[in-house]
């Protein structure tokens, strides 16, 4: 079946035969207009797929500031000065005009926040880095022109949002927030109640109206035309509502993602879709679909709480047991691995992997470190922990002791090395790269839990701290710089490559990475404890008996292989990436 027929089939599934025919004609007119407006994009369609050189910085558009200079211009400068050779892509979190939620309540999807800069600043950034952009698909600000037109009952916006009788039983709906699901608004037709999954300022869009889908497709194409290589689908699991269901992960959601993928494959197949679904692991990876037709990457949401549990307990057992299950449905998809983000550390993705008491221990440690724990409403009226709000570096610290900056940096970098070693593309939040800690005073001032990890930094002061030897920022930044540089140079870290867990010491996380064709490999070891640990790698099990030694890319030490085994001694929190000297064949 050709792509045109598949798109029509998607539309029939969503909207029925009659409305599908009209929507299909509109989509292909949209695609033809896009081709004419972007003739050079076809040249990018032959770009190689992702490889080990791909690493993504996650940042706000105003993450670094200088007085009287637009923040996006400062970000451009900082990226050129400090990030080249470390990351090749920058994910600028929503940089559009917004009314709340630090950008995720978008007023206008096609304008740059004038307080931060303009599209010329984005264009300048894309001269040196690839761009990742959010499509906030589920909702839009109550202050947007769309919603203001809805309140005036203006066509077509009078059907762009979801209105519900407040007396209808909605108790089955999954709630990610401890806030009302419906919000009352006054309109030209009187009082109405609109669906608001996340807040009263974020009004859910009505995807059961094909005109809304067309609007959002136009936004996708607009961002591609502005240079986006990666597109993050924010809160995509919630976009389709059916009364009487839990309104999350419905089949229509997956069908819409398939349709978006087909549209982009038609005119910009180099663009990568990444789904953001902060849910248990099984539901999360469902957005790979069959490995061909849905997202090319999904956020690996179980990774942050599992790595944090491992660092806090000094044990890799739960983490490594989970990593053994990380099969992929095809060689065309991979994980977006991250540990920290602009949001908190989700706890739902750890359920079913960690025991309830282990999750509770994570929450208690967060509180002991001055962080907060956010809750969600359950159908039975109870609440349960949903997210830990704390800076990730602070979360890896110990609450009961005073520690030197070198130990704090070593432990934190040990946690980050796991993310960098695993199969997938790493996403590094700017406060992690820069060695920041919890901004507790900012959280208190704003009254918002997530502010704890969203501090804005003065760029010249930041330069001084990064360049001063011995500071926490400098040690973390230099450690990242070393690992990211090594990772970019070694094809064994290909995001579509192979990986196998290395057992032998529960205090040591070990994974063997190799190229997709298994011709080069690296043994990645991380000591999760503050005590020296020894692990024996049975090299013969990896068909590497021809090698006389393993060379650590990080420390530049060599380890002898004796009778097919290599004993590696690790200092507390040490990271070793041991390179196999010769090719390995037939590992699997």
C-alpha positions in Angstrom: 0.0 0.0 0.0 1.4 3.4 -0.9 1.7 6.3 1.6 -1.3 8.2 0.2 -3.5 5.2 0.7 -2.1 4.6 4.2 -2.8 8.2 5.3 -6.4 7.9 3.9 -6.8 4.7 5.9 -5.6 6.4 9.1 -8.1 9.2 8.5 -11.0 6.8 7.9 -10.2 5.0 11.2 -10.2 8.3 13.0 -13.1 10.2 11.3 -15.1 8.0 9.1 -15.2 7.8 5.3 -16.8 11.2 4.5 -14.7 13.4 6.7 -11.6 11.4 5.9 -11.8 12.2 2.1 -11.9 15.9 2.8 -9.1 15.8 5.3 -7.0 13.7 3.0 -7.2 16.2 0.2 -6.3 19.0 2.6 -3.3 17.1 3.9 -1.9 16.5 0.4 -2.4 20.1 -0.5 -0.5 21.0 2.6 2.3 18.7 1.6 2.5 20.1 -1.9 2.7 23.7 -0.5 5.4 22.6 1.9 7.5 21.1 -0.9 7.2 24.2 -3.0 8.2 26.4 0.0 11.1 24.2 1.0 12.8 22.9 -2.2 16.2 22.4 -0.4 14.8 20.0 2.2 14.9 17.2 -0.3 18.7 17.4 -0.3 18.6 16.5 3.4 16.6 13.4 2.9 19.7 11.3 2.3 21.2 12.2 5.7 22.5 9.2 7.5 20.4 7.9 10.4 21.5 8.7 14.0 24.8 7.4 15.2 27.2 7.7 18.1 27.9 11.4 17.4 24.3 12.2 18.4 24.0 13.7 21.8 21.3 16.3 22.8 21.4 19.1 25.2 18.0 19.9 26.8 17.8 23.6 27.6 15.4 26.5 28.1 15.8 29.4 25.6 16.7 31.7 28.6 18.9 29.2 30.4 21.8 31.6 30.3 21.5 35.4 30.5 23.5 38.6 30.1 22.0 42.0 30.8 20.6 43.8 27.7 21.1 40.8 25.4 18.4 38.5 24.2 18.8 35.1 25.9 18.7 33.1 22.6 21.7 35.1 21.4 23.5 34.3 24.7 22.6 30.6 24.3 24.1 30.7 20.8 27.3 32.2 22.1 27.5 29.8 25.0 26.8 26.8 22.8 29.6 27.7 20.4 32.0 28.4 23.2 31.3 25.4 25.5 29.3 22.7 23.8 30.9 22.0 20.4 32.4 18.6 20.4 30.2 17.5 23.3 26.7 17.7 21.8 25.5 18.1 18.2 21.8 18.9 18.9 20.1 21.4 21.2 16.6 20.8 22.4 15.2 24.3 23.1 12.2 23.7 25.4 9.2 25.7 24.2 10.5 29.1 23.1 7.2 30.5 22.1 5.0 33.1 23.8 3.5 31.5 26.8 1.3 32.2 29.8 2.3 29.6 32.4 4.2 26.3 33.0 7.5 27.8 31.9 6.6 27.6 28.3 4.3 24.6 28.0 1.2 26.8 28.0 1.8 28.1 24.5 0.0 31.2 23.3 1.3 31.1 19.7 2.9 28.0 18.2 4.6 30.0 15.3 6.1 32.9 17.1 9.4 33.1 19.1 9.0 34.6 22.6 10.0 38.3 21.9 11.6 38.5 25.3 14.0 35.8 24.3 14.8 36.7 20.7 13.4 35.9 17.2 13.6 33.2 14.5 16.9 34.7 13.3 18.4 33.5 16.6 17.1 30.0 16.0 18.5 30.1 12.4 21.9 31.1 13.8 21.8 28.2 16.2 21.1 25.7 13.5 24.3 26.8 11.6 26.3 24.9 14.3 23.9 22.5 15.9 20.9 20.4 15.0 17.6 21.5 16.5 15.0 19.7 18.6 11.6 21.4 19.0 8.5 20.6 21.1 5.1 20.2 19.5 2.8 20.7 22.5 0.1 18.6 21.0 -2.4 18.2 23.8 -3.2 21.7 24.8 -2.9 25.5 24.2 -3.0 28.5 26.5 -6.3 30.0 27.5 -4.8 33.3 26.3 -4.2 32.0 22.7 -6.2 33.5 19.8 -7.7 30.0 19.2 -9.3 29.9 22.7 -10.3 33.5 22.7 -12.1 32.9 19.4 -13.7 29.7 20.9 -15.2 31.8 23.7 -16.7 34.2 21.1 -18.1 31.2 19.3 -16.2 32.0 16.1 -15.8 29.4 13.4 -13.8 27.2 13.1 -12.5 27.6 16.7 -15.8 26.8 18.3 -15.0 23.1 17.8 -11.3 23.2 18.6 -11.8 22.4 22.3 -13.6 19.7 24.3 -16.7 20.7 26.2 -18.3 18.3 28.7 -21.3 18.3 30.9 -19.8 18.6 34.4 -22.3 16.0 35.8 -20.9 13.2 33.6 -19.0 10.6 35.5 -15.3 11.1 34.6 -13.8 9.1 37.4 -12.2 6.5 35.0 -10.0 9.2 33.5 -6.3 8.9 34.3 -5.1 12.0 36.2 -1.5 13.1 36.1 -2.2 16.1 38.3 -4.1 16.7 41.6 -6.2 19.3 39.9 -9.8 19.5 38.5 -10.2 17.8 35.1 -12.8 20.4 33.9 -12.6 24.2 34.0 -15.6 26.5 33.8 -15.4 29.3 31.2 -17.8 32.0 30.1 -18.6 32.1 26.4 -20.8 33.9 24.0 -23.2 31.0 24.4 -23.1 31.0 28.2 -21.2 28.9 30.7 -19.2 25.9 29.4 -16.9 23.4 31.0 -13.7 22.6 29.0 -11.3 19.7 29.4 -8.0 20.7 31.1 -5.8 17.7 31.7 -2.9 19.7 33.2 -4.1 23.1 34.5 -6.9 25.6 34.0 -4.5 27.6 31.8 -3.8 24.7 29.4 -7.0 23.9 27.4 -7.0 20.5 25.7 -7.4 20.4 22.0 -10.2 18.4 20.3 -8.5 15.9 18.0 -11.8 14.3 17.2 -12.2 17.4 14.9 -10.0 16.8 11.8 -9.5 20.5 11.5 -7.5 20.4 14.7 -5.3 17.6 13.3 -4.7 19.7 10.1 -3.6 22.7 12.3 -1.2 20.6 14.2 0.2 18.9 11.1 0.8 22.4 9.7 2.8 23.2 12.9 4.9 20.1 12.5 5.8 21.1 8.9 6.5 24.7 10.0 9.1 23.6 12.5 10.7 21.3 10.0 10.9 24.3 7.6 12.6 26.2 10.4 15.3 23.5 10.7 14.0 21.0 13.3 15.6 17.6 13.0 14.1 16.1 16.1 10.5 16.8 17.2 9.3 15.9 20.7 5.6 15.0 21.1 4.7 16.5 24.5 2.1 14.7 26.5 1.0 12.9 23.4 -0.6 10.0 25.4 -3.6 12.2 26.4 -4.6 13.7 23.0 -7.7 11.5 22.4 -10.7 11.4 24.8 -13.4 8.9 25.0 -15.9 9.2 27.8 -16.0 6.0 29.9 -12.3 5.2 29.3 -9.1 6.3 31.1 -8.4 8.7 28.1 -4.7 7.7 27.9 -2.9 5.5 25.3 -6.1 5.1 23.3 -5.7 3.4 19.9 -6.5 6.7 18.2 -3.4 8.2 19.8 -1.2 5.6 18.2 -3.0 6.0 14.9 -2.4 9.8 14.9 1.3 9.3 15.6 1.5 6.8 12.6 -0.2 9.5 10.5 2.2 12.2 11.5 5.1 9.8 10.8 3.8 9.1 7.3 3.3 12.8 6.6 6.9 13.6 7.7 8.3 10.6 5.8 6.7 11.9 2.7 8.5 15.3 2.7 11.2 15.2 5.5 12.2 11.6 6.3 15.3 12.8 8.1 13.1 14.2 10.9 12.9 12.0 14.1 9.8 11.8 16.2 10.3 11.4 20.0 7.3 10.6 22.2 7.2 11.9 25.8 5.0 9.6 27.9 5.8 9.6 31.6 4.1 6.3 32.3 5.1 2.7 33.3 7.6 1.1 31.0 5.3 -1.3 29.1 3.0 1.6 28.1 5.9 3.8 27.3 7.6 1.5 24.8 4.3 0.9 23.1 5.0 4.1 21.2 7.6 2.3 19.1 4.6 0.6 17.6 5.9 -2.2 15.3 9.3 -0.5 15.0 8.6 1.0 11.6 5.4 3.2 11.6 5.4 5.1 14.9 8.1 7.0 16.9 11.7 6.5 16.0 12.6 7.2 19.7 10.8 7.2 23.0 11.9 8.9 26.3 13.3 6.2 28.5 11.4 7.3 31.5 12.2 4.3 33.8 15.9 5.1 33.6 16.1 8.2 35.9 14.5 6.5 39.0 16.3 3.2 38.5 19.7 4.9 38.2 19.0 7.0 41.2 18.0 3.9 43.2 21.2 2.2 42.1 23.4 5.2 43.2 21.6 5.5 46.5 21.8 1.8 47.4 25.1 1.1 45.7 23.5 -1.9 44.0 23.1 -2.4 40.2 20.8 -5.5 40.6 17.4 -4.0 39.8 18.9 -1.7 37.1 20.7 -4.5 35.3 17.8 -6.9 35.5 15.7 -4.2 33.8 18.3 -3.5 31.1 18.3 -7.1 30.1 14.6 -6.6 29.1 15.3 -3.7 26.8 14.6 -5.3 23.5 13.6 -3.2 20.5 11.0 -4.1 17.9 13.3 -3.2 15.0 16.7 -1.9 14.1 15.1 1.4 13.1 14.2 2.6 16.6 16.1 3.4 19.8 15.7 5.0 23.2 16.1 8.7 24.1 18.1 8.1 27.3 17.9 10.9 29.9 18.3 11.2 33.7 17.3 14.8 34.3 14.9 17.2 32.6 13.0 20.4 33.1 10.4 18.3 34.9 10.9 16.2 38.0 11.9 12.5 38.3 8.8 10.5 37.4 7.9 7.6 39.7 5.2 5.9 37.7 7.8 4.4 35.3 9.5 2.7 38.2 6.4 0.9 39.4 6.6 -2.8 38.6 10.4 -2.6 38.5 11.1 -1.3 42.0 9.2 -2.4 45.0 6.8 0.0 46.7 9.2 0.4 49.7 12.1 1.2 47.3 10.0 3.9 45.6 9.0 5.3 49.0 12.7 5.4 49.9 13.4 7.5 46.8 10.6 9.9 47.8 11.9 10.1 51.4 15.4 10.9 50.3 14.1 13.7 48.0 12.4 15.3 51.0 15.5 14.9 53.1 17.5 16.8 50.5 15.1 19.7 50.5 13.1 18.6 47.4 9.4 18.1 47.0 7.2 15.2 46.0 4.2 15.9 43.7 1.1 13.7 43.7 -1.6 12.6 41.3 -5.3 11.8 41.9 -6.4 8.2 41.6 -9.9 7.0 40.5 -10.7 5.9 44.1 -10.2 9.5 45.4 -6.8 8.7 46.9 -3.4 10.3 45.9 -0.1 8.7 45.1 3.4 10.0 44.5 3.8 11.0 40.8 7.1 12.9 40.6 10.1 13.9 42.7 11.0 17.5 42.3 14.8 17.9 42.9 17.9 18.6 40.9 19.5 15.2 39.8 22.9 16.0 41.2 21.4 16.9 44.5 19.4 13.7 44.5 22.6 11.7 44.2 24.0 13.3 47.3 23.8 12.0 50.8 21.6 13.9 53.3 23.3 12.8 56.5 26.9 13.7 55.8 29.0 16.7 54.6 30.9 15.7 51.5 33.7 17.3 49.4 32.9 18.5 45.9 35.2 15.9 44.3 33.3 13.0 45.8 30.0 14.7 44.8 31.2 15.1 41.3 32.5 11.5 41.0 29.3 10.0 42.2 27.2 12.2 39.9 29.3 11.5 36.9 29.1 7.7 37.7 25.3 8.0 37.4 25.6 9.9 34.1 28.0 7.4 32.6 25.2 4.8 32.7 23.0 7.0 30.6 25.9 7.6 28.1 26.8 3.9 27.9 23.3 2.4 27.2 22.0 1.9 23.7 20.2 5.0 22.5 20.8 8.7 22.1 21.6 10.6 25.3 19.7 13.7 26.4 21.5 15.9 28.9 19.7 18.6 30.8 21.8 21.8 31.0 21.8 21.8 34.8 23.3 18.4 34.8 26.0 19.3 32.3 26.8 22.4 34.4 27.0 20.8 37.8 24.0 22.7 39.3 22.3 21.8 42.5 18.7 22.3 43.7 17.5 25.9 43.6 15.4 25.7 46.7 15.1 29.4 47.2 13.7 29.8 43.7 11.1 27.0 44.4 10.0 28.8 47.6 9.7 32.1 45.8 7.7 30.8 42.9 5.5 28.4 44.9 6.0 25.8 42.0 7.8 22.5 42.8 9.5 22.2 39.4 11.2 25.6 39.8 13.8 23.7 42.0 15.5 22.5 38.8 14.9 25.5 36.5 17.3 28.2 37.7 18.5 30.8 35.2 22.2 31.4 35.1 24.2 34.6 34.4 26.5 33.6 31.6 29.7 35.5 32.6 29.6 34.1 36.1 29.0 30.7 34.7 32.1 31.0 32.4 34.2 31.8 35.5 33.0 28.8 37.4 33.4 26.4 34.5 37.0 27.6 33.9 38.0 27.6 37.6 39.8 24.2 38.4 38.4 22.4 41.5 34.9 23.9 41.4 32.0 21.5 41.3 30.8 23.0 38.1 34.2 22.6 36.5 34.7 19.0 37.6 31.2 17.9 36.3 31.6 19.8 33.1 35.1 18.4 32.4 33.9 14.9 33.3 31.0 15.2 30.8 33.4 16.6 28.2 35.7 13.6 28.4 32.9 11.0 28.2 31.0 12.7 25.5 34.1 13.2 23.4 35.1 9.6 23.8 31.5 8.5 23.0 31.3 10.5 19.8 34.6 8.9 18.5 33.7 5.3 19.1 31.2 3.5 16.8 30.5 0.9 19.5 28.1 3.5 21.0 25.9 3.5 17.9 22.3 4.0 19.2 21.2 1.0 17.0 24.1 -1.2 18.2 24.1 -4.2 20.4 24.3 -4.4 24.2 24.6 -7.1 26.8 24.8 -6.9 30.5 28.0 -7.9 32.3 27.3 -9.7 35.6 29.8 -10.4 38.3 29.6 -7.8 41.0 26.3 -6.3 42.2 28.0 -3.0 43.0 29.2 -2.6 39.4 27.0 -1.7 36.5 28.4 -3.3 33.4 27.2 -3.4 29.8 29.0 -4.5 26.7 28.3 -2.2 23.7 29.2 -3.0 20.1 28.4 -1.8 16.6 25.3 -3.1 14.8 27.4 -5.6 12.9 29.4 -6.4 16.1 32.8 -5.5 14.7 33.9 -3.2 17.5 33.1 -3.3 21.2 33.5 -1.5 24.5 33.0 -2.9 28.0 31.4 -0.1 30.1 31.8 -0.5 33.9 30.6 1.9 36.6 31.3 1.4 40.3 28.1 2.4 42.1 29.7 2.4 45.6 32.2 4.5 47.3 34.4 1.5 48.1 36.9 -0.3 45.7 35.3 -3.1 43.7 36.7 -5.8 41.5 34.9 -7.5 38.6 36.1 -10.2 36.3 35.1 -10.0 32.7 35.0 -13.4 31.0 36.3 -12.1 27.7 36.1 -15.4 26.0 32.3 -15.2 26.4 32.5 -12.2 24.1 34.6 -14.0 21.5 37.5 -11.6 22.2 40.2 -14.2 23.1 42.6 -12.8 20.4 43.0 -9.6 22.4 45.9 -9.5 24.8 44.5 -6.6 26.9 41.7 -4.2 27.3 42.4 -0.4 27.2 40.4 2.0 29.3 39.4 5.0 27.2 38.8 7.1 30.3 41.9 6.5 32.4 44.1 5.3 29.5 45.1 2.3 31.7 45.5 -1.2 30.2 44.2 -4.5 31.8 45.7 -7.8 30.9 43.6 -10.7 29.6 44.8 -13.9 31.2 43.3 -17.2 30.1 40.4 -15.5 28.6 39.5 -13.4 31.6 40.2 -9.8 32.6 40.1 -8.6 36.2 39.3 -5.0 36.6 39.8 -3.1 39.9 37.7 0.0 40.2 38.0 2.9 42.7 34.9 4.2 44.4 32.5 5.6 41.7 35.1 5.0 39.0 34.0 4.7 35.4 35.9 2.5 32.9 35.2 2.1 29.2 37.4 -0.8 28.1 38.1 -1.0 24.5 38.5 -4.4 22.8 41.7 -4.3 20.8 40.4 -6.5 17.9 37.1 -7.2 16.2 34.5 -9.4 17.8 32.4 -11.7 15.7 29.3 -13.7 16.4 28.5 -12.5 19.9 24.8 -13.2 19.6 
